[in-house]
Amino acid sequence: MLRTAQPLRSLLLILITIVAQSIQFLRLSLSSRAALSAEVLFLRKQLAFYQERKISPRRLTAAAFGVVVSILPLERRIDDCQTRAPHRVASQGI
């Protein structure tokens, strides 16, 4: 019983993390540019804080690593779409 409980618990945590990260990804992709810029600014300040205090980052959990690996193909497809249509990302002055 104990042998099957640990893998099931790990699988459940991975699934919950994937769902939560997917919802966050969709929320960010649908949010306004100003909100995204504000979040990037906050994350930069947080990174500077950690670098100033020399705090090492925490290692990825198995669930977080699975999310990163599962999102990579989607990110590559988005990048491919943007390079095929550069007018969408480049300003009109270029």
BELQUIBEL-V206243 format. One line per field, one symbol per residue. psi: psi as a letter, one per 40 degrees, with the letter a starting at -180 (. if undefined). A space follows every 50 residues. Layout:
# BELQUIBEL-V206243
psi->???
This chain:
# BELQUIBEL-V206243
psi->dddddddddddddddddddddddddddddeiidddddddddddddddddd ddefhiiiiiidddddddddddddddddddddddgeeddiide.
